[in-house]
Every structure is written in C-alpha cells, then in structure tokens.
Amino acid sequence: MLQPWISMRSGVKIIVYTSIAMAVLTAWQVIPSKGWLEGILWGLLFGALIWAIFFGNILLNRFLRK
C-alpha cells in the first residue's frame, strides 16, 4: 500500500499541463468582463492554486505517514 501508483515525474507533468490549462481557461473567461490585466492575474492565481494543492497534498501525506 505504500507504493505510489504514479511516479513523481509523471505527476509533475500532469500538474504542469493542468495548471497551464486552468490559467488559460480562467483568463479566457474573465478577460471579456474584467479586462486583460485582471483576467491574466486571475488566471495566474488559479494556476498557482493548482500547485498549492499539489504540494499541500504531498506535505499532508508525509505528515500522516510518519
């Protein structure tokens, strides 16, 4: 049960693609109503939140398994 089902390298690749897709999708949806600058900032925020969730999950897993 302690073996990971996906390698760290594959996980990071998935997170990279997911965060870029989330940032672009969010910016694309916000830009028409709020403008370019705010749309890009919201996109970057949501892309960064994907990374925060990823690393938060890793830290939580390490804490709980010790």
Buried (B, 14 or more C-beta within 10 A) or exposed (E): EEEEEEEEEEBEEEBEEBBEEBBEEBBEEBBEEBEEEEBBBBBBEBBEBBBEEBEEEEEEEEEEEE
